[in-house]
């Protein structure tokens, strides 16, 4: 479903004159950003250990687009728009 939403957004933006995205859409959820990692090997081993682990499901009722502005003190996020999902 996220692929369909992304395609619809691309189509509507193209109709407004925006250049289409050339990279393949890769839906993801950013849980954390790591600026510095002391032991990368241990981190990647932990990620691999839980790669196929089911944690929970979630019902998504809306999504928010943010602009991520990277600054020396950390990222600043600006809300660009909220969109309600109808089920």
N, C-alpha and C positions, 0 to 999 in steps of 0.2 A: 504494500500500500504506500510506503514511503517513496518507492520508485515512481509510482503514479503521480503522487503529489509533486515530486521534484520535476517530473516531465511537464506537468501542467504549469508550474511556475516558470520553467524555461520557455514554454510556448508563449505564455502571456507576456513575458519580458521581451521576447523576440518581436512580438507584435508591436511593442512600444519602442523598438529600435535598439535594444540592448544586444550586444554580441552574445551568441550562445556559449555556454560553458563547454570547453573542450575536454576537460577531465571527466572521467567516469564518476557518477554519483556514488558515494560510499557512506550510507547512513551510519551514524555513530552517536554515541552519547558520551560526552566528556565528563568523567567523574572527578578527575583531578588533573592538575598540571604539575609536573615535577621539574623544578628549576635545577636542582642539583641532586644527584643520587650517588651516595658513597659506595654502595655495593650493587652494581648493576646486575651482576650474575645472580645474586640471591633474589633480586626483584623479578628478573625474567623467569627464574625457576618457579617462584610462587605463582606468577601469572600462568605459566604453562600447567602447573599442578591443578589449577582451578578452571582451566579453559572450558571444559565441558560440564562444569557444575551448574546445576539449576538452582537459582536463589529464590526468585519469586516472579510473579507476573504483576503488571500494573496496567490500569486503565488510564489512558491519556485523554483528557477532555479538552485541552488546549495546548498550543505551542507558542513559544515566544522567540522571535528572531532577535539576536543580540549582535552588536558590533563589538568585537574584541579589539581594544586599543592597548598595545603593548607599551609599557612604560618601565623605566628602571626600577621602580618600587613594586612592580607587578602589573597585571592586566587590569584595565578598567573596562567595564561592560556597560554599553548603552543600549537600552531597549529600543528596537526599531519598529516593532509591531507585535500585537497579540492576535492570535487566530484561534477561534473555537472550532473544535471538531465535532461534527454531528454524527451520532451513531444510530 
